[in-house]
Each structure stands twice: as structure tokens, then as C-alpha cells.
Amino acid sequence: ARLSTMSSLPHVNDGGVLPAHVEEQRTRVAMDADAPRYTSTVESAGAYFASGLDNSFTIERFKREFKIELQSLTDEEMVVDLIGVDAAIANAFRRILLSEVPTMAIEKVFILNNTSMLDDEVLAHRLGLIPIKADSRYFHERAGDEDADEHNVIAFRLQVACHKGSGKANTSSAGDKNDGLINSRVLSGALQWIPQGDQETRFKDQSIGPVHNDILIAKLRPGQEIALECWCEKGVGKTHAKWSPVSTASYRLLPEIRFRKPVTGSDAQELLRKCPMRVFDIEDLEGVATARVARPRNCSMCRECIREPEWADRVQLTRVRNHFIFTIESTGVMPPEMLFKQAVQVLMQKSADLSQLLKDAMIGQANEASMADAAAEETAEPA
């Protein structure tokens, strides 16, 4: 009866009106001088039943309110706003980007000669952590007993020997300044791609190799040499961090700064000095210098502007609970916008898998119930 009653109530986001202070608690995280308040999301459908409002979730409302807005995009970083979602969704994207978006990384190292100071296993580990720029969508994961081919492996060769000499060092391995040696520093640029099968044709428009050519692998002295071959394979970050495609993926709630009272004159100048993130500016309003919020996204919620009690009564700091500023910093193996798209695809596949598991479980329970009923009928004694 209560469920049928709630279904007829207006929803909190569909014209239903809560008291102002309750609506603030529902949609904002308040930042006081000593600690944040209202940090928990209200999930219960009947949380506002006493106010005559329905707080239940519906997919139609989610579709209407959910938005993605691009804020900035470079070769290695993307900032987007996720609006109308819960922290669980934002955190799911973050964790998928860190550990479940596949990339290519050095997995097998075949050392032919290593007379450097580095042990073979240490050298192999350093090679594995070099980001490799390659589109993993064109490869599949290699099973343990599967033969290596152009569809599951990218091969590189590294052959560098140090010797005394003069003249300009090559572009991939350079000598220390004024040491008079050639190739005393082995850099990632010395890795040479060895196309397998039709890879040279397939990737003629793509540059396969280390993201950065100046990563130090080892230092050599005259007479020392490193010669090896290595295979890049497809994997994900939850297997090993070398497959993680991002330096970091992070999110924060959108800051919201409001003035409870106008801040003017010398107080406005003082407020500017208090804020280390340059959130505030001063504008002239009818001949009066008045503080205004100019760059709210810069706010780190350090709360310096409300540290003193008299300022806490004039400036209000909050965060919008369902508005996330999401930042993706790629290692360079793939563009950040491609990483985000793949993260969405992974989450969609996870949702589909979960839905199928639930359907299978329900079918299994129904079959068990019908079998139990049939067995009961067979064993029942005639009246």
C-alpha cells in the first residue's frame, strides 16, 4: 500500500518542493571551517515521504538529467563534467581507467647479451614500465600457449654498445656531457620496432614506439653492451601497473561559492589576500569595490576564506553533490578521449554481464521451483 501511495507522489526532481534547508542538504556538501557536512547521499525512496515527495530512482529521470560536458582537451589530458550521477558512477569510471582499459606493454624480454651493471630481471622490469604508443584495439590478448604473431605481439629490438670516441652521439642513445663516450646512456629511443607480418602496412599511418624517447634505461661504460629483443602484449592494469593507460584519473565535486552578505571596500581586498587560488576578483558596483566569485573551479576548498568566524558568516562554501569534474591524464599510449570512450564500453559490458547473470539466476530458480513442485506431486499420496 505504501509503494502504491509513493508512486502517486511528486518526485523531488519533478516539481516537488522541499524546504530550502532540506533541499540544500540533499543536493550540496557543505564545507565548514572545521569539517564538511552532509557528506552522505540520500538514497532511500521514502526519505521525504513525510514531506509528500518521492525520492525513488527512475531510468527515465536519469537519462534526462545526465550530461557530459567537455571542459578541456589536450594530447595527454582531458577534463569533462559528469552531471547528474552518483559518486559510485564517477568512481567506477576512475577504477576502470586505472585497471581495466587494455593497452600494450613489454611483457617478454629475450636478452642476448647484457654486460651492464643492471641484472637481467631489473633491466626487463625497467623495459616493461616504458609506455608504448600503440592502439590496443587492433590486437588481442595472447594466451599462454598461443603462438606469437602480428595480431597479438609487437616486437622491439635494443642493441647498444658503449665505446670511447668523438663526434655527435646518435639520437636514441647519448653520452653524458663531456664524458668523451658514445652511448654511455641507453635511452628508450634506442628501441627499434620490428614489424611482424603485415604490421608495417596496417600501421603505416601510426607511429608505434615508446611514448617518450628520453627515458633512461641504463648507463654503460666502455666495453659494456646490451642486446635484446622484447615483445609487447595486450593486458590491463589490474594484472600489472605497466598496462595502466593513465598517469592518474581523478574527480572532484564542483565547488560553489556564495556570499551571505556583500563584501565591499577593504574587506574585499582582504578576501582577495586570503584566497591562495585566486578565486575572487573585485569589481566596481556603483562606485563601490565589491568582491565577486570569478573563478569558482579554481577553489580547492582549503577554507582559508572562512577560517575566522566573522568570515564564515559572510562566505558560504559548498560542493554540488551530483556534479563531478573528471580529469584523465593519459600516459600517452592513447589519446585521453579514446580512453574515456573505452572506459564507457567496459562499463556497458559489465552492466550487460551482470544483467545476464541475474536473468540466468532467475531462470535457474524458476526451474528449481518447477522441478520441486513436480517431485512433490509425484510423491504425494492419493487421497
The 8 nearest C-alpha neighbors of each residue, nearest first, counted from 0:
[[1, 3, 2, 4, 5, 6, 7, 8],
 [0, 2, 4, 3, 5, 6, 45, 48],
 [3, 1, 5, 4, 0, 6, 7, 45],
 [2, 4, 6, 0, 1, 5, 7, 8],
 [3, 5, 1, 2, 6, 7, 0, 8],
 [6, 4, 2, 8, 7, 3, 53, 1],
 [7, 5, 3, 4, 8, 2, 53, 9],
 [6, 8, 5, 4, 9, 3, 53, 2],
 [7, 9, 5, 52, 6, 53, 51, 10],
 [10, 8, 15, 52, 53, 13, 11, 7],
 [11, 9, 53, 13, 12, 15, 52, 54],
 [10, 12, 15, 13, 52, 54, 53, 16],
 [13, 11, 10, 14, 15, 9, 60, 54],
 [14, 12, 10, 15, 11, 9, 16, 60],
 [13, 15, 12, 16, 11, 9, 10, 52],
 [14, 16, 11, 9, 10, 13, 52, 12],
 [17, 15, 14, 11, 18, 52, 22, 12],
 [16, 18, 22, 19, 21, 15, 50, 11],
 [17, 19, 21, 20, 22, 16, 23, 50],
 [20, 18, 22, 21, 23, 17, 16, 24],
 [19, 21, 23, 22, 18, 24, 17, 25],
 [22, 20, 24, 23, 18, 19, 25, 17],
 [23, 21, 25, 19, 24, 20, 17, 18],
 [24, 22, 20, 21, 25, 26, 27, 19],
 [23, 25, 21, 22, 27, 26, 37, 20],
 [26, 24, 22, 23, 27, 21, 41, 40],
 [25, 27, 320, 23, 24, 22, 319, 28],
 [28, 26, 319, 320, 23, 318, 24, 25],
 [29, 27, 318, 37, 317, 38, 36, 320],
 [28, 30, 317, 36, 35, 27, 37, 316],
 [31, 29, 35, 316, 317, 36, 34, 28],
 [32, 30, 34, 33, 35, 29, 36, 316],
 [31, 33, 306, 305, 34, 302, 30, 311],
 [32, 34, 31, 35, 30, 306, 302, 305],
 [35, 33, 31, 32, 30, 36, 29, 302],
 [36, 34, 30, 31, 29, 28, 38, 37],
 [35, 37, 29, 38, 28, 30, 34, 31],
 [38, 36, 28, 39, 24, 29, 35, 27],
 [37, 39, 36, 28, 40, 35, 29, 27],
 [40, 38, 37, 41, 28, 36, 25, 42],
 [39, 41, 42, 38, 25, 37, 320, 85],
 [40, 42, 43, 39, 25, 46, 54, 44],
 [43, 41, 40, 44, 54, 46, 55, 56],
 [44, 42, 46, 45, 41, 54, 55, 47],
 [45, 43, 55, 54, 46, 53, 42, 56],
 [46, 44, 48, 43, 47, 54, 53, 55],
 [45, 47, 43, 44, 48, 54, 41, 42],
 [48, 46, 50, 49, 52, 45, 53, 51],
 [49, 47, 45, 51, 50, 52, 46, 53],
 [48, 50, 47, 51, 52, 46, 45, 53],
 [51, 49, 47, 48, 52, 17, 16, 18],
 [50, 52, 48, 49, 8, 47, 53, 9],
 [51, 53, 9, 48, 47, 10, 8, 50],
 [52, 54, 10, 8, 55, 9, 5, 11],
 [55, 53, 44, 11, 10, 45, 52, 46],
 [56, 54, 44, 53, 57, 43, 45, 10],
 [57, 55, 54, 58, 44, 60, 61, 42],
 [58, 56, 60, 59, 61, 55, 62, 54],
 [57, 59, 61, 60, 62, 56, 63, 64],
 [60, 58, 62, 61, 57, 63, 64, 56],
 [59, 61, 63, 62, 58, 57, 64, 56],
 [60, 62, 58, 64, 63, 59, 65, 57],
 [63, 61, 59, 60, 65, 64, 58, 66],
 [62, 64, 60, 61, 65, 59, 66, 58],
 [63, 65, 61, 83, 62, 60, 66, 82],
 [64, 66, 83, 62, 82, 61, 63, 84],
 [67, 65, 82, 81, 64, 68, 83, 80],
 [68, 66, 81, 80, 82, 79, 69, 65],
 [67, 69, 80, 79, 70, 66, 81, 82],
 [70, 68, 79, 71, 78, 80, 67, 72],
 [69, 71, 79, 78, 68, 80, 72, 77],
 [72, 70, 78, 77, 69, 73, 79, 76],
 [71, 73, 77, 76, 78, 74, 70, 69],
 [74, 72, 76, 75, 77, 71, 335, 334],
 [73, 75, 334, 76, 72, 335, 331, 77],
 [74, 76, 329, 73, 328, 331, 335, 334],
 [77, 75, 328, 73, 327, 72, 335, 329],
 [76, 78, 72, 327, 71, 326, 335, 73],
 [79, 77, 326, 71, 70, 325, 69, 327],
 [80, 78, 69, 325, 70, 68, 324, 81],
 [79, 81, 324, 68, 67, 323, 325, 82],
 [80, 82, 67, 323, 322, 66, 79, 324],
 [83, 81, 322, 66, 65, 84, 321, 80],
 [82, 84, 65, 321, 64, 322, 66, 81],
 [85, 83, 321, 82, 88, 65, 86, 81],
 [84, 86, 87, 88, 321, 89, 83, 320],
 [85, 87, 89, 88, 90, 84, 321, 323],
 [86, 88, 90, 85, 89, 91, 84, 92],
 [89, 87, 91, 90, 86, 85, 84, 92],
 [90, 88, 86, 92, 91, 87, 93, 85],
 [89, 91, 93, 87, 92, 88, 86, 94],
 [90, 92, 88, 94, 93, 89, 87, 95],
 [91, 93, 95, 89, 90, 94, 96, 342],
 [94, 92, 90, 96, 91, 248, 95, 97],
 [93, 95, 97, 91, 96, 92, 98, 90],
 [94, 96, 99, 92, 98, 97, 93, 342],
 [97, 95, 93, 94, 100, 98, 342, 99],
 [98, 96, 94, 95, 243, 236, 245, 93],
 [97, 99, 236, 237, 95, 96, 235, 243],
 [98, 100, 95, 235, 236, 101, 96, 97],
 [99, 101, 96, 235, 342, 98, 95, 341],
 [102, 100, 235, 234, 99, 233, 135, 242],
 [103, 101, 135, 242, 233, 234, 244, 235],
 [102, 104, 233, 232, 231, 135, 131, 234],
 [105, 103, 231, 232, 242, 131, 106, 127],
 [104, 106, 231, 127, 230, 107, 232, 229],
 [105, 107, 231, 230, 232, 104, 127, 108],
 [108, 106, 230, 229, 105, 109, 231, 123],
 [109, 107, 229, 228, 123, 110, 230, 106],
 [110, 108, 228, 227, 229, 111, 107, 230],
 [111, 109, 227, 112, 108, 226, 228, 113],
 [110, 112, 227, 226, 109, 113, 228, 225],
 [111, 113, 226, 225, 110, 114, 227, 224],
 [114, 112, 225, 115, 224, 226, 110, 111],
 [113, 115, 223, 224, 225, 112, 116, 117],
 [114, 116, 117, 113, 223, 219, 224, 225],
 [115, 117, 118, 114, 219, 218, 217, 113],
 [118, 116, 115, 122, 121, 119, 217, 114],
 [119, 117, 121, 120, 122, 116, 115, 113],
 [118, 120, 122, 121, 123, 117, 113, 110],
 [119, 121, 123, 122, 118, 124, 117, 125],
 [122, 120, 124, 118, 123, 119, 117, 125],
 [121, 123, 119, 125, 120, 124, 117, 118],
 [124, 122, 120, 126, 121, 125, 108, 119],
 [123, 125, 121, 127, 126, 122, 120, 128],
 [126, 124, 122, 127, 128, 123, 121, 216],
 [125, 127, 123, 124, 128, 129, 122, 105],
 [128, 126, 105, 124, 125, 129, 104, 123],
 [127, 129, 241, 125, 126, 130, 124, 104],
 [128, 130, 126, 127, 131, 209, 125, 187],
 [131, 129, 210, 209, 332, 128, 132, 104],
 [132, 130, 209, 208, 210, 332, 104, 133],
 [131, 133, 332, 210, 208, 207, 209, 130],
 [134, 132, 207, 135, 131, 332, 103, 333],
 [133, 135, 136, 137, 333, 132, 102, 332],
 [134, 136, 102, 137, 138, 103, 133, 101],
 [137, 135, 134, 138, 139, 101, 102, 133],
 [136, 138, 135, 134, 139, 150, 151, 133],
 [139, 137, 150, 151, 135, 136, 140, 233],
 [140, 138, 151, 141, 233, 150, 137, 136],
 [139, 141, 233, 151, 142, 234, 232, 138],
 [142, 140, 151, 145, 139, 143, 232, 233],
 [143, 141, 145, 144, 140, 146, 151, 139],
 [142, 144, 145, 141, 146, 140, 147, 232],
 [145, 143, 142, 146, 141, 147, 140, 151],
 [146, 144, 142, 143, 141, 147, 148, 151],
 [145, 147, 148, 144, 141, 142, 143, 151],
 [146, 148, 152, 151, 145, 149, 141, 150],
 [147, 149, 150, 151, 152, 146, 195, 196],
 [148, 150, 195, 196, 152, 151, 198, 197],
 [151, 149, 138, 148, 152, 139, 137, 147],
 [150, 152, 138, 139, 141, 149, 148, 140],
 [153, 151, 232, 231, 149, 148, 230, 147],
 [152, 154, 231, 230, 232, 155, 149, 151],
 [153, 155, 230, 193, 229, 192, 231, 152],
 [156, 154, 192, 191, 229, 193, 228, 190],
 [155, 157, 228, 191, 190, 227, 229, 192],
 [158, 156, 190, 227, 226, 189, 228, 191],
 [157, 159, 226, 225, 227, 156, 160, 224],
 [158, 160, 225, 224, 226, 157, 161, 182],
 [161, 159, 224, 223, 225, 182, 162, 158],
 [162, 160, 182, 221, 183, 181, 223, 220],
 [163, 161, 221, 181, 180, 222, 164, 160],
 [164, 162, 180, 181, 221, 179, 161, 165],
 [163, 165, 180, 181, 179, 162, 166, 167],
 [166, 164, 179, 167, 163, 180, 181, 168],
 [165, 167, 168, 164, 181, 179, 180, 169],
 [166, 168, 169, 165, 181, 173, 170, 174],
 [169, 167, 173, 181, 166, 170, 174, 182],
 [168, 170, 171, 172, 173, 167, 182, 181],
 [171, 169, 172, 168, 173, 188, 189, 212],
 [170, 172, 188, 189, 169, 186, 173, 212],
 [173, 171, 185, 182, 186, 184, 169, 170],
 [174, 172, 182, 168, 184, 169, 183, 181],
 [173, 175, 183, 182, 181, 184, 180, 176],
 [176, 174, 178, 177, 183, 173, 184, 180],
 [175, 177, 178, 174, 179, 173, 180, 183],
 [176, 178, 179, 175, 174, 180, 165, 181],
 [179, 177, 180, 175, 176, 174, 183, 181],
 [178, 180, 177, 164, 163, 165, 181, 174],
 [181, 179, 163, 178, 174, 164, 162, 183],
 [180, 182, 174, 162, 161, 183, 168, 163],
 [183, 181, 161, 173, 174, 172, 184, 185],
 [182, 184, 219, 174, 161, 218, 181, 220],
 [185, 183, 218, 182, 173, 174, 172, 217],
 [186, 184, 172, 217, 216, 218, 215, 182],
 [187, 185, 215, 172, 214, 188, 216, 213],
 [186, 188, 212, 214, 189, 190, 213, 215],
 [187, 189, 212, 171, 186, 190, 213, 209],
 [188, 190, 171, 187, 186, 172, 157, 191],
 [191, 189, 157, 188, 156, 187, 155, 192],
 [192, 190, 156, 155, 189, 157, 193, 208],
 [191, 193, 155, 154, 194, 208, 156, 190],
 [192, 194, 154, 155, 191, 195, 156, 153],
 [195, 193, 198, 199, 192, 196, 154, 153],
 [194, 196, 149, 198, 197, 193, 148, 153],
 [197, 195, 149, 198, 194, 148, 199, 150],
 [196, 198, 200, 199, 201, 195, 149, 194],
 [199, 197, 201, 200, 194, 195, 196, 202],
 [198, 200, 202, 194, 197, 201, 203, 195],
 [199, 201, 203, 198, 197, 202, 204, 196],
 [202, 200, 198, 199, 203, 197, 204, 205],
 [201, 203, 205, 204, 199, 200, 198, 206],
 [202, 204, 200, 205, 199, 201, 206, 198],
 [205, 203, 202, 206, 201, 200, 199, 207],
 [206, 204, 202, 203, 207, 133, 201, 134],
 [205, 207, 208, 204, 132, 202, 133, 203],
 [208, 206, 133, 132, 205, 192, 209, 131],
 [207, 209, 132, 131, 210, 206, 192, 133],
 [208, 210, 131, 211, 132, 130, 212, 187],
 [209, 211, 132, 131, 130, 331, 208, 332],
 [212, 210, 209, 213, 214, 187, 188, 130],
 [211, 213, 188, 187, 214, 209, 186, 210],
 [212, 214, 186, 211, 187, 215, 188, 171],
 [215, 213, 187, 186, 212, 216, 211, 129],
 [214, 216, 186, 217, 185, 213, 187, 184],
 [217, 215, 186, 185, 214, 187, 125, 126],
 [218, 216, 185, 215, 184, 219, 117, 186],
 [217, 219, 184, 183, 185, 220, 216, 115],
 [220, 218, 183, 223, 115, 161, 184, 217],
 [219, 221, 223, 183, 161, 222, 218, 162],
 [222, 220, 162, 161, 223, 163, 219, 180],
 [223, 221, 161, 162, 220, 224, 160, 219],
 [224, 222, 114, 221, 220, 115, 219, 161],
 [225, 223, 160, 114, 159, 113, 161, 115],
 [224, 226, 113, 159, 112, 158, 160, 114],
 [227, 225, 158, 112, 111, 157, 110, 113],
 [228, 226, 110, 111, 157, 109, 156, 158],
 [227, 229, 156, 109, 155, 108, 157, 110],
 [230, 228, 108, 155, 107, 154, 109, 156],
 [229, 231, 154, 107, 105, 153, 106, 152],
 [230, 232, 105, 104, 153, 152, 106, 103],
 [233, 231, 152, 103, 104, 106, 151, 105],
 [232, 234, 103, 140, 102, 139, 101, 135],
 [233, 235, 101, 102, 242, 103, 232, 140],
 [236, 234, 101, 242, 99, 237, 238, 98],
 [235, 237, 98, 243, 242, 240, 239, 238],
 [236, 238, 98, 239, 235, 99, 240, 243],
 [239, 237, 236, 235, 240, 234, 242, 98],
 [240, 238, 236, 241, 237, 242, 235, 243],
 [239, 241, 236, 243, 242, 237, 238, 98],
 [242, 240, 128, 239, 243, 127, 104, 236],
 [243, 241, 236, 235, 240, 102, 234, 104],
 [242, 244, 236, 240, 97, 241, 245, 98],
 [245, 243, 330, 329, 242, 102, 332, 97],
 [246, 244, 329, 330, 247, 328, 243, 97],
 [245, 247, 330, 328, 329, 244, 248, 243],
 [246, 248, 245, 328, 249, 327, 97, 329],
 [247, 249, 327, 93, 326, 328, 245, 96],
 [250, 248, 326, 325, 93, 247, 327, 251],
 [249, 251, 325, 324, 326, 323, 252, 248],
 [252, 250, 324, 323, 253, 325, 249, 322],
 [251, 253, 323, 318, 322, 319, 324, 254],
 [252, 254, 318, 319, 322, 323, 324, 251],
 [255, 253, 318, 317, 296, 295, 252, 298],
 [254, 256, 317, 318, 316, 295, 253, 257],
 [257, 255, 316, 315, 317, 254, 295, 292],
 [258, 256, 315, 314, 259, 255, 316, 292],
 [259, 257, 314, 260, 313, 315, 261, 256],
 [258, 260, 313, 314, 257, 315, 312, 261],
 [259, 261, 313, 258, 262, 314, 312, 257],
 [262, 260, 263, 258, 259, 289, 313, 290],
 [263, 261, 267, 290, 289, 266, 260, 264],
 [264, 262, 289, 267, 288, 266, 290, 261],
 [263, 265, 288, 266, 267, 289, 287, 268],
 [264, 266, 268, 267, 269, 263, 288, 270],
 [267, 265, 269, 268, 264, 263, 262, 270],
 [266, 268, 263, 290, 270, 265, 262, 269],
 [269, 267, 265, 271, 266, 270, 272, 264],
 [270, 268, 266, 272, 271, 267, 265, 273],
 [269, 271, 273, 267, 272, 268, 266, 274],
 [270, 272, 268, 269, 273, 274, 279, 267],
 [273, 271, 269, 270, 274, 268, 275, 277],
 [272, 274, 270, 271, 304, 303, 269, 275],
 [273, 275, 276, 271, 272, 277, 304, 303],
 [276, 274, 277, 273, 272, 278, 303, 271],
 [277, 275, 278, 274, 297, 298, 299, 279],
 [278, 276, 279, 275, 274, 271, 294, 297],
 [277, 279, 294, 276, 295, 293, 297, 298],
 [280, 278, 292, 293, 277, 291, 271, 290],
 [281, 279, 291, 293, 290, 292, 282, 271],
 [282, 280, 290, 289, 291, 288, 267, 283],
 [283, 281, 289, 288, 284, 290, 280, 291],
 [282, 284, 288, 287, 286, 289, 285, 281],
 [285, 283, 287, 286, 282, 288, 289, 281],
 [286, 284, 287, 283, 288, 289, 282, 263],
 [285, 287, 284, 283, 288, 289, 282, 264],
 [288, 286, 284, 283, 285, 289, 264, 263],
 [289, 287, 283, 264, 263, 282, 281, 284],
 [290, 288, 263, 281, 282, 262, 287, 267],
 [289, 291, 281, 267, 262, 280, 263, 282],
 [292, 290, 280, 279, 281, 293, 289, 282],
 [291, 293, 279, 294, 278, 295, 280, 256],
 [292, 294, 279, 280, 278, 291, 295, 277],
 [293, 295, 278, 296, 297, 292, 279, 277],
 [296, 294, 297, 298, 278, 254, 293, 292],
 [297, 295, 298, 294, 254, 253, 278, 299],
 [298, 296, 295, 294, 278, 276, 299, 277],
 [299, 297, 296, 300, 295, 278, 276, 254],
 [298, 300, 301, 297, 276, 254, 296, 302],
 [301, 299, 302, 298, 316, 30, 254, 303],
 [300, 302, 299, 303, 298, 304, 274, 275],
 [303, 301, 300, 304, 305, 306, 32, 31],
 [304, 302, 306, 305, 301, 273, 274, 32],
 [303, 305, 302, 273, 306, 274, 270, 310],
 [306, 304, 311, 310, 302, 307, 303, 32],
 [307, 305, 303, 32, 304, 302, 308, 311],
 [306, 308, 305, 310, 309, 311, 304, 32],
 [309, 307, 311, 310, 306, 312, 305, 32],
 [308, 310, 311, 307, 312, 313, 305, 306],
 [311, 309, 305, 313, 312, 308, 307, 314],
 [312, 310, 305, 308, 313, 314, 309, 307],
 [313, 311, 310, 309, 314, 308, 259, 315],
 [312, 314, 259, 310, 260, 311, 258, 315],
 [315, 313, 258, 311, 259, 257, 312, 310],
 [314, 316, 257, 256, 258, 259, 317, 313],
 [317, 315, 256, 30, 255, 29, 314, 257],
 [318, 316, 29, 255, 28, 30, 254, 27],
 [317, 319, 254, 28, 253, 255, 27, 252],
 [320, 318, 27, 253, 322, 321, 252, 26],
 [319, 321, 27, 26, 322, 318, 28, 252],
 [320, 322, 83, 84, 85, 319, 82, 323],
 [323, 321, 82, 319, 253, 252, 81, 320],
 [324, 322, 252, 81, 251, 80, 325, 253],
 [323, 325, 80, 251, 250, 79, 252, 253],
 [324, 326, 250, 79, 78, 323, 249, 80],
 [327, 325, 78, 249, 248, 77, 250, 328],
 [326, 328, 248, 77, 76, 329, 335, 78],
 [329, 327, 76, 246, 247, 245, 75, 248],
 [328, 330, 245, 75, 331, 335, 246, 244],
 [331, 329, 245, 246, 332, 244, 328, 130],
 [330, 332, 329, 333, 75, 210, 334, 132],
 [331, 333, 132, 330, 131, 133, 130, 210],
 [332, 334, 331, 335, 132, 337, 134, 338],
 [333, 335, 337, 336, 74, 75, 338, 331],
 [336, 334, 338, 337, 329, 77, 76, 75],
 [337, 335, 339, 338, 334, 340, 77, 72],
 [338, 336, 340, 335, 339, 334, 341, 333],
 [339, 337, 335, 341, 336, 340, 342, 334],
 [340, 338, 342, 336, 341, 337, 335, 343],
 [339, 341, 337, 343, 342, 338, 336, 344],
 [340, 342, 344, 338, 343, 339, 345, 337],
 [343, 341, 339, 345, 344, 340, 96, 95],
 [344, 342, 346, 340, 341, 345, 347, 339],
 [343, 345, 341, 347, 342, 346, 348, 340],
 [346, 344, 342, 348, 347, 343, 341, 349],
 [345, 347, 349, 343, 348, 344, 350, 342],
 [348, 346, 344, 350, 345, 349, 343, 351],
 [349, 347, 351, 345, 350, 346, 352, 344],
 [350, 348, 346, 352, 351, 347, 353, 345],
 [349, 351, 347, 353, 348, 352, 354, 346],
 [350, 352, 348, 354, 349, 353, 355, 347],
 [353, 351, 349, 355, 354, 350, 348, 356],
 [354, 352, 356, 350, 355, 351, 349, 357],
 [353, 355, 351, 357, 352, 356, 350, 358],
 [354, 356, 358, 352, 353, 357, 359, 351],
 [357, 355, 353, 359, 358, 354, 360, 352],
 [356, 358, 360, 354, 355, 359, 361, 353],
 [357, 359, 355, 361, 360, 356, 362, 354],
 [358, 360, 362, 356, 357, 361, 363, 355],
 [361, 359, 363, 357, 358, 362, 356, 364],
 [360, 362, 364, 358, 363, 359, 365, 357],
 [363, 361, 365, 359, 360, 364, 366, 358],
 [364, 362, 360, 366, 361, 365, 359, 367],
 [363, 365, 367, 361, 366, 362, 368, 360],
 [364, 366, 362, 368, 363, 367, 361, 369],
 [367, 365, 363, 369, 368, 364, 370, 362],
 [366, 368, 364, 370, 365, 369, 371, 363],
 [367, 369, 371, 365, 366, 370, 364, 372],
 [368, 370, 372, 366, 371, 367, 373, 365],
 [371, 369, 373, 367, 372, 368, 366, 374],
 [370, 372, 368, 374, 369, 373, 367, 375],
 [373, 371, 375, 369, 370, 374, 368, 376],
 [372, 374, 370, 376, 375, 371, 369, 377],
 [375, 373, 371, 377, 376, 372, 370, 378],
 [374, 376, 372, 378, 373, 377, 379, 371],
 [375, 377, 373, 379, 374, 378, 372, 380],
 [378, 376, 374, 375, 379, 373, 380, 372],
 [379, 377, 375, 376, 374, 380, 373, 381],
 [378, 380, 376, 377, 375, 381, 374, 382],
 [381, 379, 378, 382, 377, 376, 375, 374],
 [382, 380, 379, 378, 376, 377, 375, 374],
 [381, 380, 379, 378, 376, 377, 375, 374]]
